[in-house]
Amino acid sequence: FAGLWEIDDPPFDWEITGRLLTWMAWQSALYLILTLIVEYLSTIPSVNALLGIVSNLPKKPMELDGDVKTEQDKLKQFCDDENGTNFDLTQCSDPIVIAGLRKVYNTASMVET
């Protein structure tokens, strides 16, 4: 690139790096907006169904891991009834109790063919 600019030109001159830095700034803004649009559209179930992506698989009973079963039994000790509806948080010493989650491992059927 010798001879394309003068020796006294600053490194951020338009002809040296200014044009490329401006182009990268426009691209970064454009791709950020594009990413946000794609992420937003991926949260809409009708758009996912239009693309053939199944994100909510039906509930199927599965066998629990041993450590999960042990943790559930430990937490059931703090419940007033068998259904686990009246959980006594004052008696439980665990800092975090997560309830109502399920595992979805069947990724082969995520995309319908």
ChimeraX attribute file (.defattr): number of C-alpha atoms within 10 A of each C-alpha:
attribute: neighborCount
match mode: 1-to-1
recipient: residues
	/A:1	5
	/A:2	6
	/A:3	6
	/A:4	8
	/A:5	12
	/A:6	8
	/A:7	9
	/A:8	6
	/A:9	11
	/A:10	13
	/A:11	11
	/A:12	12
	/A:13	11
	/A:14	13
	/A:15	13
	/A:16	15
	/A:17	13
	/A:18	14
	/A:19	13
	/A:20	13
	/A:21	13
	/A:22	12
	/A:23	11
	/A:24	12
	/A:25	11
	/A:26	12
	/A:27	12
	/A:28	12
	/A:29	11
	/A:30	11
	/A:31	11
	/A:32	12
	/A:33	12
	/A:34	12
	/A:35	12
	/A:36	11
	/A:37	11
	/A:38	11
	/A:39	11
	/A:40	10
	/A:41	13
	/A:42	15
	/A:43	11
	/A:44	10
	/A:45	14
	/A:46	12
	/A:47	12
	/A:48	15
	/A:49	13
	/A:50	9
	/A:51	12
	/A:52	13
	/A:53	17
	/A:54	15
	/A:55	16
	/A:56	9
	/A:57	12
	/A:58	7
	/A:59	9
	/A:60	9
	/A:61	6
	/A:62	8
	/A:63	7
	/A:64	10
	/A:65	8
	/A:66	9
	/A:67	9
	/A:68	10
	/A:69	12
	/A:70	12
	/A:71	10
	/A:72	13
	/A:73	11
	/A:74	12
	/A:75	16
	/A:76	18
	/A:77	15
	/A:78	16
	/A:79	17
	/A:80	12
	/A:81	11
	/A:82	9
	/A:83	9
	/A:84	13
	/A:85	10
	/A:86	12
	/A:87	16
	/A:88	14
	/A:89	12
	/A:90	7
	/A:91	10
	/A:92	15
	/A:93	8
	/A:94	8
	/A:95	6
	/A:96	7
	/A:97	9
	/A:98	5
	/A:99	7
	/A:100	4
	/A:101	6
	/A:102	9
	/A:103	8
	/A:104	12
	/A:105	9
	/A:106	8
	/A:107	10
	/A:108	7
	/A:109	12
	/A:110	14
	/A:111	13
	/A:112	10
	/A:113	6
